[in-house]
């Protein structure tokens, strides 16, 4: 993304189409609601109420290129980093800090497929399947999770733990492809089920790392 696009808007080309023109907080001149900087005086404008996708100028979908997410984040961060406003007014420095928080939150959410999928469901008015207080209500997934954890607890060698972790990682790759298909088909029920499974695969990966560390510490 070039500097011109980054200067103009945080929501990507055409994002402000149909939106009413607002006024700059500094000079009160006309400014597009999605503009980052005032077209008249150049003052940085407060972040709008757009979602994380608009914040980085990305299409609202699950299948995004991680490298593109990173490039968009870096481009906007370079234009809006608080250090660039060190010599500006207190108001502009505060606005730059708000942009930094908004951009970081957008980047952290969208770069992770689990969080990105959960966020898409949230935008669609669905409950998050990744909330910590949610329990498994899928008998097949519950059984699979219990069997994986039992095998992990019984593993007595690092090689055994690695094999279990690699099998789970392979399942995660296939699951991500299934998630892409579910969101592409706008099948939110299937997406919810697959995100729930992905959440538990991620949890298992953490448990496998912890088990491996214990075995490494106790190895002769």
Backbone as JSON, one array per atom type, in Angstrom:
{
  "sequence": "XXXXXXXXXXXXXXXXXXXXXXXXXXXXXXXXXXXXXXXXXXXXXXXXXXXXXXXXXXXXXXXXXXXXXXXXXXXXXXXXXXXXXXXXXXXXXXXXXXXXXXXXXXXXXXXXXXXXXXXXXXXXXXXXXXXXXXXXXXXXXXXXXXXXXXXXXXXXXXXXXXXXXXXXXXXXXXXXXXXXXXXXXXXXXXXXXXXXXXXXXXXXXXXXXXXXXXXXXXXX",
  "N": [[0.85, -1.19, 0.0], [0.61, 2.22, -0.87], [1.92, 5.44, 0.28], [0.07, 7.43, -0.23], [-2.46, 6.19, -0.16], [-2.44, 5.35, 2.48], [-2.36, 7.77, 3.79], [-4.81, 8.8, 3.1], [-6.97, 7.16, 4.01], [-7.97, 4.76, 6.51], [-9.39, 2.64, 5.84], [-9.3, 1.57, 3.31], [-9.6, 1.67, -0.32], [-12.45, 3.39, -1.46], [-13.84, 3.14, 0.89], [-15.07, 5.22, 2.17], [-17.23, 5.82, 0.69], [-20.34, 7.24, 0.19], [-20.51, 8.08, 2.78], [-21.14, 10.67, 5.14], [-19.65, 13.92, 5.08], [-17.39, 15.0, 7.55], [-16.04, 17.22, 10.08], [-12.86, 18.67, 10.68], [-11.17, 18.35, 13.75], [-9.29, 20.21, 14.4], [-8.98, 22.42, 12.47], [-11.53, 22.67, 11.63], [-12.27, 22.26, 9.05], [-13.61, 20.6, 6.09], [-13.67, 17.03, 6.21], [-13.17, 13.7, 5.26], [-14.91, 11.02, 6.84], [-13.37, 8.67, 7.12], [-10.79, 9.44, 6.77], [-7.33, 9.68, 7.55], [-5.83, 11.92, 7.95], [-6.42, 15.44, 8.06], [-7.63, 17.04, 5.16], [-7.27, 19.68, 4.78], [-5.71, 21.06, 6.84], [-3.93, 19.12, 7.57], [-3.84, 17.84, 10.04], [-3.73, 14.99, 12.2], [-6.4, 12.69, 12.37], [-8.92, 11.42, 14.65], [-9.21, 7.87, 15.28], [-11.72, 6.11, 13.49], [-14.93, 4.44, 13.85], [-14.67, 2.02, 12.62], [-14.35, -1.53, 11.8], [-11.84, -4.11, 12.55], [-10.9, -5.03, 10.1], [-11.42, -2.94, 8.28], [-9.81, -1.1, 9.52], [-7.27, -1.85, 8.74], [-7.5, -1.72, 6.06], [-8.49, -3.96, 4.69], [-10.31, -6.62, 3.05], [-13.33, -7.89, 4.39], [-13.07, -10.93, 5.32], [-12.33, -14.45, 5.88], [-10.22, -15.79, 4.61], [-7.32, -14.6, 4.34], [-4.18, -13.25, 3.3], [-1.42, -13.77, 5.31], [1.0, -12.35, 5.03], [0.17, -10.05, 3.69], [-1.5, -8.91, 5.58], [0.43, -8.23, 7.48], [1.96, -6.38, 5.98], [0.1, -4.32, 5.53], [-0.36, -3.49, 8.14], [2.21, -2.56, 8.93], [2.51, -0.45, 7.1], [0.47, 1.39, 7.87], [1.21, 1.76, 10.51], [3.7, 3.01, 10.26], [2.92, 5.49, 9.29], [1.43, 6.44, 11.4], [2.69, 6.17, 13.83], [3.27, 6.98, 17.24], [5.74, 8.27, 17.75], [6.21, 9.86, 15.57], [4.76, 12.07, 16.07], [5.83, 13.51, 18.07], [6.59, 16.2, 18.24], [4.21, 17.5, 17.97], [0.94, 18.84, 18.91], [-0.56, 18.26, 22.17], [-3.05, 17.08, 21.84], [-2.87, 15.91, 19.29], [-0.84, 14.07, 19.79], [-2.11, 12.41, 21.6], [-4.15, 11.38, 19.98], [-2.63, 9.95, 18.15], [-1.67, 7.95, 19.8], [-4.06, 6.6, 20.3], [-4.56, 5.61, 17.74], [-2.38, 3.87, 17.55], [-3.01, 1.92, 19.45], [-5.42, 0.95, 18.36], [-4.55, -0.04, 15.86], [-2.7, -2.0, 16.65], [-4.37, -3.77, 18.01], [-6.07, -4.56, 15.92], [-4.21, -5.81, 14.21], [-3.2, -7.92, 15.85], [-5.51, -9.41, 16.17], [-6.32, -10.12, 13.54], [-4.14, -11.43, 12.39], [-4.01, -13.94, 13.48], [-5.48, -16.96, 12.77], [-7.42, -18.23, 14.41], [-8.37, -16.2, 16.15], [-9.16, -14.4, 14.2], [-11.24, -15.76, 12.87], [-13.05, -16.05, 14.99], [-13.62, -13.38, 15.42], [-14.87, -12.64, 13.04], [-17.23, -14.12, 13.32], [-18.24, -12.8, 15.53], [-18.76, -10.27, 14.41], [-20.84, -11.03, 12.84], [-22.79, -11.38, 14.65], [-22.69, -13.65, 16.18], [-22.05, -15.81, 19.0], [-18.87, -16.07, 20.58], [-16.85, -18.83, 19.83], [-14.52, -19.29, 21.05], [-14.31, -18.43, 23.6], [-13.16, -18.59, 26.95], [-14.81, -19.66, 28.91], [-16.52, -21.34, 27.6], [-17.83, -24.56, 27.03], [-17.25, -27.91, 25.74], [-19.73, -29.11, 23.64], [-19.98, -31.01, 21.81], [-20.11, -34.33, 21.36], [-18.35, -36.04, 19.91], [-16.07, -34.45, 19.54], [-15.44, -34.01, 22.19], [-14.77, -36.62, 23.04], [-12.56, -37.11, 21.38], [-10.8, -35.12, 22.31], [-10.4, -35.95, 24.96], [-9.15, -38.41, 24.52], [-6.79, -37.63, 23.25], [-5.55, -36.15, 25.3], [-5.27, -38.1, 27.23], [-3.49, -39.86, 25.97], [-1.33, -38.15, 25.84], [-0.72, -37.74, 28.54], [0.15, -40.24, 29.18], [2.42, -40.54, 27.74], [5.82, -41.29, 27.75], [8.18, -40.48, 26.74], [10.11, -37.97, 25.01], [10.03, -38.2, 22.27], [7.62, -39.52, 21.9], [5.81, -37.55, 22.72], [6.33, -35.6, 20.81], [5.44, -36.87, 18.5], [2.69, -36.99, 18.97], [2.13, -34.26, 19.07], [2.79, -33.49, 16.47], [0.88, -34.87, 15.0], [-1.42, -33.56, 15.83], [-0.84, -31.01, 14.84], [-0.89, -31.5, 12.11], [-3.59, -32.08, 11.82], [-4.58, -29.56, 12.4], [-3.77, -28.03, 10.21], [-5.34, -29.14, 8.16], [-7.8, -28.47, 9.21], [-7.82, -25.7, 9.08], [-8.05, -25.31, 6.33], [-10.62, -26.32, 6.02], [-12.01, -24.44, 7.48], [-11.67, -22.13, 5.9], [-13.22, -22.89, 3.71], [-15.75, -23.08, 4.92], [-16.28, -20.42, 5.77], [-16.16, -19.17, 3.28], [-18.39, -20.21, 2.09], [-20.26, -19.06, 3.61], [-21.21, -20.5, 5.74], [-21.94, -20.39, 8.76], [-22.51, -21.98, 10.94], [-20.98, -24.3, 10.52], [-18.49, -23.07, 10.53], [-18.35, -22.2, 13.17], [-18.29, -24.65, 14.57], [-15.85, -25.67, 13.62], [-14.03, -23.75, 14.45], [-14.26, -24.09, 17.19], [-13.12, -26.62, 17.47], [-10.56, -26.02, 16.56], [-9.73, -24.34, 18.58], [-9.39, -26.17, 20.68], [-7.41, -27.82, 19.65], [-5.29, -26.02, 19.6], [-5.02, -25.63, 22.33], [-4.26, -28.18, 23.09], [-1.75, -28.28, 21.86], [-0.34, -26.49, 23.46], [-0.39, -27.91, 25.87], [1.09, -30.11, 25.11], [3.61, -28.98, 24.69], [4.19, -28.25, 27.3], [4.25, -30.77, 28.54], [6.4, -31.92, 27.2], [8.46, -30.29, 28.14], [8.52, -31.02, 30.83], [9.29, -33.72, 30.65], [11.8, -33.35, 29.54], [13.15, -32.11, 31.62], [13.25, -34.12, 33.52], [14.64, -36.1, 32.33], [17.24, -38.56, 32.23]],
  "CA": [[0.0, 0.0, 0.0], [1.45, 3.4, -0.94], [1.67, 6.44, 1.31], [-1.14, 8.2, -0.55], [-3.6, 5.45, 0.36], [-2.36, 5.35, 3.94], [-2.72, 9.11, 4.24], [-6.22, 9.13, 2.81], [-7.96, 6.42, 4.78], [-7.56, 3.51, 7.15], [-10.39, 1.62, 5.5], [-9.12, 1.07, 1.97], [-10.25, 2.42, -1.38], [-13.91, 3.38, -1.54], [-14.48, 2.87, 2.18], [-15.89, 6.35, 2.61], [-18.28, 6.07, -0.29], [-21.68, 7.37, 0.75], [-20.45, 8.58, 4.15], [-21.25, 12.12, 5.21], [-18.4, 14.59, 5.38], [-17.33, 15.58, 8.89], [-15.18, 18.39, 10.18], [-11.59, 18.47, 11.38], [-11.19, 18.85, 15.14], [-8.31, 21.28, 14.54], [-9.29, 23.62, 11.67], [-12.96, 22.6, 11.35], [-12.49, 22.13, 7.63], [-14.27, 19.34, 5.73], [-12.8, 15.87, 6.21], [-13.86, 12.42, 5.1], [-14.92, 10.31, 8.12], [-12.38, 7.61, 7.21], [-9.47, 9.99, 6.5], [-6.39, 9.68, 8.66], [-5.35, 13.28, 8.13], [-7.27, 16.49, 7.5], [-7.24, 17.44, 3.81], [-7.02, 21.12, 4.78], [-4.58, 21.46, 7.69], [-3.0, 18.01, 7.74], [-3.85, 17.3, 11.4], [-4.17, 13.6, 12.3], [-7.79, 12.59, 12.82], [-9.15, 10.29, 15.56], [-9.65, 6.64, 14.61], [-13.17, 5.99, 13.39], [-15.56, 3.3, 14.51], [-14.61, 0.87, 11.74], [-13.88, -2.79, 12.37], [-10.42, -4.37, 12.38], [-10.59, -5.18, 8.68], [-11.37, -1.59, 7.73], [-8.67, -0.42, 10.12], [-6.08, -2.2, 7.97], [-7.81, -1.63, 4.63], [-8.62, -5.32, 4.19], [-11.65, -7.14, 2.83], [-13.83, -8.64, 5.54], [-13.18, -12.35, 5.01], [-11.41, -15.27, 6.66], [-9.06, -16.2, 3.82], [-6.44, -13.46, 4.11], [-2.75, -13.55, 3.24], [-0.75, -13.24, 6.5], [1.99, -11.36, 4.65], [-0.54, -8.81, 3.36], [-1.91, -8.33, 6.87], [1.61, -7.61, 8.05], [2.33, -5.2, 5.18], [-0.85, -3.24, 5.8], [-0.1, -3.03, 9.51], [3.45, -1.78, 8.93], [2.28, 0.79, 6.36], [-0.28, 2.32, 8.71], [2.0, 2.06, 11.71], [4.72, 3.99, 9.89], [2.29, 6.81, 9.14], [0.71, 6.87, 12.6], [3.42, 5.85, 15.06], [3.32, 8.15, 18.13], [7.02, 8.97, 17.69], [6.14, 10.84, 14.49], [3.98, 13.22, 16.54], [6.46, 14.0, 19.3], [6.62, 17.65, 18.25], [2.87, 18.03, 17.72], [0.17, 19.23, 20.09], [-0.95, 17.17, 23.07], [-4.22, 16.43, 21.25], [-2.42, 15.04, 18.21], [-0.09, 12.95, 20.38], [-3.1, 11.49, 22.19], [-4.83, 10.7, 18.88], [-1.67, 8.98, 17.62], [-1.67, 6.81, 20.74], [-5.29, 5.86, 20.04], [-4.34, 4.87, 16.51], [-1.45, 2.78, 17.83], [-3.76, 0.88, 20.15], [-6.38, 0.37, 17.41], [-3.82, -0.81, 14.85], [-2.15, -3.2, 17.28], [-5.48, -4.7, 18.27], [-6.49, -5.1, 14.63], [-3.18, -6.72, 13.73], [-3.16, -9.11, 16.69], [-6.72, -10.18, 15.93], [-6.45, -10.65, 12.18], [-3.02, -12.28, 11.98], [-4.21, -15.28, 14.03], [-6.72, -17.52, 12.2], [-8.42, -18.52, 15.45], [-8.97, -14.94, 16.57], [-9.81, -13.8, 13.04], [-12.5, -16.44, 12.66], [-13.97, -15.69, 16.08], [-14.02, -11.99, 15.22], [-15.87, -12.65, 11.96], [-18.49, -14.57, 13.9], [-18.72, -11.71, 16.38], [-19.33, -9.26, 13.53], [-22.1, -11.59, 12.33], [-23.72, -11.5, 15.76], [-22.59, -14.98, 16.79], [-21.26, -15.93, 20.22], [-17.52, -16.52, 20.3], [-16.6, -20.22, 20.2], [-13.19, -19.37, 21.66], [-14.35, -17.92, 24.97], [-12.6, -19.55, 27.9], [-15.85, -20.3, 29.71], [-17.35, -22.22, 26.79], [-17.5, -25.98, 27.17], [-17.49, -28.72, 24.55], [-21.04, -29.77, 23.6], [-19.9, -31.96, 20.71], [-19.62, -35.59, 21.94], [-17.21, -36.56, 19.16], [-14.92, -33.62, 19.87], [-15.12, -34.28, 23.59], [-14.07, -37.9, 23.1], [-11.25, -36.91, 20.73], [-9.97, -34.32, 23.22], [-10.05, -36.78, 26.1], [-8.2, -39.43, 24.07], [-5.49, -36.98, 23.02], [-4.96, -35.8, 26.58], [-4.88, -39.34, 27.9], [-2.27, -40.32, 25.31], [-0.25, -37.24, 26.22], [-0.35, -37.99, 29.94], [0.81, -41.54, 29.25], [3.67, -40.49, 26.98], [6.97, -41.34, 28.66], [9.37, -40.02, 26.03], [9.94, -36.75, 24.22], [9.65, -38.62, 20.93], [6.2, -39.81, 21.93], [5.09, -36.28, 22.78], [6.5, -34.94, 19.51], [4.56, -37.55, 17.55], [1.32, -36.54, 19.25], [2.03, -32.85, 18.69], [2.82, -33.41, 15.01], [-0.42, -35.33, 14.51], [-2.36, -32.46, 16.09], [-0.5, -29.92, 13.93], [-1.4, -31.91, 10.8], [-5.04, -31.89, 11.87], [-4.86, -28.13, 12.39], [-3.63, -27.56, 8.83], [-6.55, -29.55, 7.44], [-8.93, -27.74, 9.78], [-7.79, -24.34, 8.54], [-8.63, -25.38, 4.99], [-12.06, -26.5, 6.2], [-12.53, -23.15, 7.93], [-11.74, -21.27, 4.72], [-14.38, -23.32, 2.92], [-16.97, -22.75, 5.66], [-16.53, -18.98, 5.69], [-16.41, -18.83, 1.88], [-19.77, -20.61, 1.81], [-21.1, -18.36, 4.59], [-21.79, -21.51, 6.62], [-21.44, -19.97, 10.06], [-22.6, -23.09, 11.88], [-19.79, -25.12, 10.31], [-17.34, -22.28, 10.97], [-18.34, -22.23, 14.64], [-17.83, -25.98, 14.97], [-14.44, -25.85, 13.3], [-13.26, -22.88, 15.33], [-14.24, -24.74, 18.5], [-12.13, -27.69, 17.38], [-9.26, -25.38, 16.46], [-9.39, -23.86, 19.92], [-8.91, -27.28, 21.5], [-6.14, -28.24, 19.08], [-4.3, -25.06, 20.09], [-4.83, -25.93, 23.75], [-3.48, -29.41, 23.16], [-0.38, -27.94, 21.5], [0.25, -25.91, 24.66], [-0.19, -28.99, 26.84], [2.19, -30.95, 24.61], [4.86, -28.28, 24.98], [4.43, -28.35, 28.74], [4.62, -32.16, 28.82], [7.75, -32.12, 26.69], [9.38, -29.61, 29.05], [8.62, -31.85, 32.05], [10.09, -34.88, 30.33], [13.18, -32.9, 29.34], [13.73, -31.83, 32.93], [13.42, -35.34, 34.29], [15.41, -37.08, 31.54], [18.54, -38.86, 32.85]],
  "C": [[0.88, 1.23, 0.0], [1.05, 4.42, 0.12], [0.4, 7.22, 1.04], [-2.38, 7.52, 0.01], [-3.61, 5.48, 1.87], [-2.73, 6.71, 4.5], [-4.22, 9.34, 4.16], [-7.19, 8.44, 3.76], [-7.38, 5.19, 5.41], [-8.49, 2.39, 6.77], [-10.28, 1.11, 4.07], [-9.9, 1.87, 0.95], [-11.77, 2.27, -1.35], [-14.61, 3.2, -0.22], [-15.4, 4.0, 2.6], [-17.03, 6.66, 1.68], [-19.64, 6.12, 0.38], [-21.69, 7.91, 2.16], [-20.53, 10.1, 4.13], [-19.91, 12.73, 5.6], [-18.48, 15.2, 6.78], [-16.46, 16.81, 8.89], [-13.95, 18.06, 11.02], [-11.68, 19.07, 12.78], [-10.29, 20.07, 15.3], [-8.71, 22.55, 13.79], [-10.77, 23.71, 11.32], [-13.28, 22.56, 9.86], [-13.13, 20.78, 7.32], [-13.27, 18.19, 5.7], [-13.64, 14.61, 6.09], [-13.81, 11.66, 6.42], [-13.87, 9.22, 8.26], [-10.96, 8.12, 6.94], [-8.6, 9.93, 7.75], [-5.92, 11.09, 8.99], [-6.32, 14.26, 7.47], [-6.74, 16.9, 6.14], [-6.85, 18.92, 3.77], [-5.75, 21.48, 5.56], [-3.57, 20.33, 7.94], [-2.97, 17.4, 9.13], [-4.35, 15.85, 11.39], [-5.56, 13.57, 12.9], [-7.97, 11.38, 13.72], [-9.56, 9.05, 14.77], [-11.16, 6.55, 14.6], [-13.67, 4.74, 14.09], [-15.53, 2.04, 13.64], [-14.09, -0.38, 12.42], [-12.4, -2.99, 12.06], [-10.02, -4.49, 10.92], [-10.46, -3.8, 8.03], [-10.15, -0.84, 8.26], [-7.4, -0.66, 9.32], [-6.33, -2.19, 6.47], [-7.95, -2.98, 3.97], [-10.08, -5.71, 3.98], [-12.07, -8.0, 4.02], [-14.08, -10.1, 5.14], [-12.15, -13.13, 5.82], [-10.11, -15.54, 5.9], [-8.23, -14.97, 3.44], [-4.99, -13.93, 4.09], [-2.05, -12.94, 4.46], [0.28, -12.17, 6.16], [1.35, -10.02, 4.33], [-1.04, -8.12, 4.63], [-0.74, -7.59, 7.49], [2.02, -6.35, 7.3], [1.39, -4.03, 5.47], [-0.6, -2.64, 7.19], [1.12, -2.12, 9.55], [3.24, -0.44, 8.23], [1.54, 1.82, 7.2], [0.49, 2.71, 9.96], [3.06, 3.11, 11.42], [4.14, 5.39, 9.78], [1.77, 7.35, 10.47], [1.45, 6.6, 13.9], [3.53, 7.1, 15.93], [4.63, 8.93, 18.06], [7.01, 10.05, 16.61], [5.44, 12.12, 14.93], [4.56, 13.83, 17.82], [6.46, 15.52, 19.39], [5.27, 18.31, 18.02], [2.18, 18.39, 19.03], [-0.18, 18.01, 20.93], [-2.13, 16.4, 22.49], [-3.79, 15.46, 20.15], [-1.63, 13.85, 18.74], [-1.05, 11.92, 20.98], [-3.83, 10.71, 21.09], [-3.91, 9.64, 18.27], [-1.59, 7.74, 18.51], [-2.92, 5.96, 20.53], [-5.16, 5.03, 18.77], [-3.43, 3.67, 16.75], [-2.16, 1.62, 18.48], [-4.71, 0.17, 19.17], [-5.69, -0.51, 16.38], [-3.25, -2.09, 15.44], [-3.23, -4.24, 17.54], [-5.96, -5.35, 16.98], [-5.49, -6.13, 14.12], [-3.16, -8.02, 14.52], [-4.38, -10.01, 16.45], [-6.7, -10.85, 14.56], [-5.3, -11.57, 11.78], [-3.18, -13.72, 12.46], [-5.52, -15.85, 13.49], [-7.81, -17.79, 13.23], [-9.14, -17.24, 15.87], [-9.7, -14.27, 15.42], [-11.18, -14.44, 12.79], [-13.53, -16.09, 13.73], [-14.48, -14.26, 15.91], [-15.05, -11.87, 14.1], [-17.23, -13.1, 12.48], [-19.1, -13.49, 14.79], [-19.38, -10.62, 15.53], [-20.67, -9.71, 12.96], [-23.13, -11.78, 13.43], [-23.73, -12.85, 16.43], [-21.75, -14.92, 18.05], [-19.89, -16.51, 19.88], [-17.33, -17.98, 20.73], [-15.25, -20.39, 20.89], [-13.16, -18.85, 23.09], [-13.92, -19.0, 25.96], [-13.68, -20.3, 28.69], [-16.78, -21.2, 28.91], [-16.88, -23.65, 26.93], [-17.82, -26.72, 25.87], [-18.87, -29.36, 24.64], [-21.14, -30.73, 22.42], [-19.31, -33.26, 21.24], [-18.38, -36.14, 21.23], [-15.94, -35.77, 19.48], [-14.48, -33.85, 21.31], [-14.33, -35.58, 23.73], [-12.67, -37.78, 22.51], [-10.29, -36.17, 21.66], [-9.5, -35.16, 24.4], [-9.0, -37.83, 25.7], [-6.82, -38.82, 23.83], [-4.8, -36.69, 24.35], [-4.51, -37.04, 27.36], [-3.58, -39.88, 27.3], [-1.08, -39.45, 25.7], [0.22, -37.5, 27.65], [0.39, -39.3, 30.1], [2.13, -41.58, 28.5], [4.85, -40.42, 27.94], [8.27, -40.89, 27.99], [9.06, -38.76, 25.26], [9.49, -37.1, 22.8], [8.16, -38.92, 20.85], [5.36, -38.55, 21.95], [5.16, -35.56, 21.44], [5.56, -35.56, 18.48], [3.11, -37.11, 17.74], [1.12, -35.09, 18.81], [2.01, -32.69, 17.18], [1.49, -33.86, 14.41], [-1.47, -34.23, 14.69], [-2.11, -31.3, 15.13], [-1.0, -30.23, 12.51], [-2.91, -31.73, 10.73], [-5.4, -30.4, 11.8], [-4.76, -27.57, 10.97], [-4.88, -27.9, 8.01], [-7.76, -28.76, 7.93], [-8.97, -26.31, 9.27], [-8.35, -24.29, 7.13], [-10.16, -25.52, 5.06], [-12.72, -25.2, 6.66], [-12.67, -22.18, 6.77], [-13.0, -21.6, 3.9], [-15.69, -22.93, 3.6], [-17.29, -21.27, 5.56], [-16.83, -18.55, 4.25], [-17.84, -19.16, 1.5], [-20.76, -19.92, 2.73], [-21.85, -19.35, 5.47], [-21.25, -21.26, 8.03], [-21.55, -21.06, 11.12], [-21.36, -23.98, 11.77], [-18.55, -24.37, 10.78], [-17.23, -22.29, 12.49], [-17.81, -23.56, 15.14], [-16.33, -26.13, 14.75], [-13.54, -24.94, 14.12], [-13.18, -23.45, 16.74], [-13.18, -25.83, 18.52], [-10.72, -27.1, 17.31], [-8.8, -24.87, 17.81], [-8.79, -24.99, 20.76], [-7.62, -27.88, 20.94], [-5.02, -27.32, 19.55], [-3.99, -25.34, 21.57], [-3.99, -27.19, 23.92], [-2.01, -29.15, 22.83], [0.36, -27.34, 22.7], [0.56, -26.99, 25.7], [0.95, -29.91, 26.42], [3.53, -30.29, 24.88], [5.21, -28.38, 26.46], [4.88, -29.77, 29.12], [6.04, -32.44, 28.35], [8.78, -31.47, 27.62], [9.59, -30.43, 30.32], [9.5, -33.06, 31.8], [11.56, -34.52, 30.12], [13.89, -32.65, 30.65], [14.06, -33.09, 33.71], [14.22, -36.4, 33.56], [16.77, -37.3, 32.21], [19.68, -38.22, 32.06]]
}
